[in-house]
Amino acid sequence: MKHFVIVLFTLSMLACSASKPSDAKVSVASVTTVTYDSVLAKKLGADEYGMHAYVMAFLKKGPNREQDPEKAKLLQKAHLENIGKLAEQGKLVVAGPFMDDGDLRGIYVFNVATVEEAKKLTETDPLIQSGGLVMELHPWYCTAGLVMVNEIHKKVAKEGI
């Protein structure tokens, strides 16, 4: 697939350049505008590529899914409160459920350096404690700008969950 994308991109570039006069020269600098902000990069913990290490957690159905409806409702409420607390602390960058009813229930992206740190944070989740969910944790590399998601979310959400 990766090779297909590279070939497709190359062919597209050749097709575009075929319609330009032969003396036309395009430099990368004229196409790309760099707006590097060293202060923001440092604040977000960005490396030289604007990236940052996170830990991705896949929330899966746990062995203890059979609860009475009232207990399940209380556990879900406590689960959401824990998500909010971790987000406020800056430890949880992204959290959300999958919208189907498969074994994979949702994801977390932790703003921590190690899987061990993320494991300790997952153990604070009432649904993990009850066995209703289990976590699969993986180190993950993504844009440092991802940590701004919670700040932006507060500006676009009319109501809390």
N, C-alpha and C positions, 0 to 999 in steps of 0.2 A: 504494500500500500504506500509506504514511504517513497519508494522509487517511482511509483505511478504519479504521485503528487509532484515530485521533482521534474519528471518528464513533462507533465501537463503544464507546470509553471514555465519551464524552458520554452515549450512550444508557444505558449501565450506570449511570452516576451519576444520571441522571434517574429510572431505574427504582427505584433504592435510595432516593432522596429522596422519591419518591411515597408510600412506606409510612411515612414519618416524620410526626409531627404538624407542622402548618404553623408552629408557633411555635418549633420546634427549630432551633437555630443551631449549626453546626459550624465551628470556626475551624481554620485550617491548623496553628496551634500545638498544638491538642489532638490532632491526628492524627499529627503528625511530632515525634519527639523528636530534638533536636539534641544530639549528643555530640562536638562539635568538640574536637579535641586539637591545639592549636597546636604543641606540642613535636613530636608525631609527624608532623604535616603538614610542618614544617620539615625534619625528619630525612629524610622521603621525597621532598622536593623538590616538594611539592604546590603548585599554584596556588590561587587563591581558590575554585575549584570542586572542589578535591580531585583534580585531574587533573595529568598529567605527560606530557611529550613523549618518545616512544620511536622506534625504527626497527624496522619489521617486515620480516623477510626471508622470502621464499618460496624454499625449496630445490627446485630442479627437476633432473630428469635431465640430466646433462651429456653432451658428445659422446664421452667416453671411458668407456663402461660395460663394455667387454669386457676383463675381467681374469681371470686364473686364480683359482680359488677361494681359494687360500692368500693371494694378494696382496689379494684383496677382503676377506678376513677381517681381515688386518692393517690395512688402510686403515679399515675400520669401527671397529676397536678404537681406532685413533689419533683418529678422528673423535669418538668418545664421550669419550675422554680430553680432547680439546680443548674439548668442550662443558663438561665438569666444571671445567676450568681457568678458562674464561670466566665460568662461574656463580660460582665461588669469588671471583673478582675483582670480582663485582658488575656486570659488563658484560653478561652474558646473563641475562635474567629468566626467559624461557620457551623451551624447545626441545622439539620432539617430532615424530615421524613421522606421516604420514597412514597410515591402516590399509588402504588399497587399493593397487593396483599401477599407479597412473596416473603421468603425467609429473611431477606435483606431488608431491614426496617428503616434505616437512615444512616446519615454520616455526621461525624464531628470532624472539624479541623482544629487541632490544638496548636497554640502558639507557644510551644515548648521545645527545648533542644533535644530531648531524648524520649524514646519509647517508654522508658521506666517512669519518667515524670508524667507522661500521658496516662499510664496505667494507674498511677496513684489518683489522678483526677477522675478517671472513669469509675474508680471504686467509691467515689462520693455520690454517684448516681443511684437513687433509690430503686430504679428498675433493674440496675445491674446487681445491687445488693439482694434483691428479691429473687433473682434468677429469671426474671422476665425477659431480660436482654443479656447478650454477651457481646463483647467487643473484640474486633480483630484490628490490631494496630500496625501501622506502617510509616516509616520515615517518608516525608514527601517534600518536594522542592517546587516552589511556586513564587509568583511575584510577591515582593514585600508589600505592595499596595493592598494585598488581601486583608491586612490587619485593619484597614479603614472601613471595612464592610459594616461593622456594628455601628460606627458613627453615622454612616450614610443611612443605614436602616432606621435609626431613630428619627431621621428627617422625613422618611417616606411612609412610615406606619401610622395610620390614624388611631389604631387600637392595639393594646397588648394582647398577647395570647392568653 
